[in-house]
């Protein structure tokens, strides 16, 4: 099992979730976050904005679904055809165990 963590622009959240859902991945957790990338924020005039709003989307999946999920996120989270800085990141991590609280069962 894997945990996909995608940090995306807030205006891309609904598109990413719709694409994931149409690909068969309906379960996701969303968290509003702030942060900055390698550019250390955005400078506009003399002002530096280093707490840029993003959305963290978490999706727990089977290992075999990794490519489909990443493809779905990349397809919809990118700004324009070429993308631009600030479009976000995708992190993939292994999950050792998962339990459904209501049933007490293991696994996704």
N, C-alpha and C positions, 0 to 999 in steps of 0.2 A: 504494500500500500504506500501511497505517496501523498504528501500535502503540497499542493500548488498554492503559492502566495503571489498574487499579482497586485502590484501597486499601479493604479491607473489614474488618469485625470478624472475628476468628478463627472464631467460631461460625457465621458465614455462609459460610465458604469452600466447604464441601462442597455446600451448596445452590446457590451461584453456579456452581461447576464442573459440577454435574449439569444445571443449566438450560442452560448454554452447550453442553454435550455433546448434550443433546436437541435443541438448535437447529442442530446440525451443526458446532459449533466445538469439536473435541476437543483440539486442541493448545493448551497453556497452560503457563506457567512460574509457579511460586509461590515467594515468598520471605517468610519471617517478618521483620517489621520492627517498630520502635517509633517513636512520634512523638506529636505533639500538634497539635490544631487551633487555631482562632481563640480558643477558650476558655482556652488556655494550660494545658491539662491538667484534672484533676479535683481538687477540694478536698473532702476528707472529714475533718470535724473540723478540726484544725489542720494536717493533713498535705496536701501538694500532690503529686499524682502526675502527672508530666509526660512520662513514658515509657510510653505506653499501647500495649499490643500490638495489632498489626494484621497483615494478610496483604496482600502486594502480588501481584496477579495480572496477568500480562502476556500479551496475546494479539495476534499479528500477523495482520492480515486484509486482504482486498481492500477498497478504498474503498467499494464497493457494499454491503458487509456491515455498515457502521458502525451504522446504525440498529438492526438486528436484535441486534447484540452489546450495544449500550448498553441497549436495552429489556430484554434478558435479565438484565443485571447489576442494573439498577434494580429489576426485578421481585422479585429474590430477596435483594438485599443490604440492603434497607430493613427497619428494625425496626418491626413493627406496621404498621397501615394508613397512618398518617401519617408514620412515620419519626421519628427523633430525632437530636440532635446526636451526632456520633461514628460515624454510619453509614458515613462514608467519602467518597471522591472518585473521579471518573473523569477521566482525562486522555487526550486524543487527540493523537497526534503523527504527522507524516508519516515514512515510512521511505523512504530513497533507494534502497537496494539490500539484497538478501538473498541469501545463498548457503548451500546445503546442503553441509556439510563432507564428508560421506561420498562424495557423487557429484561435487562441484565444480560443481553446476549453480546457475544464478541463478533467483531467483523463489521464491514460496511453494510 
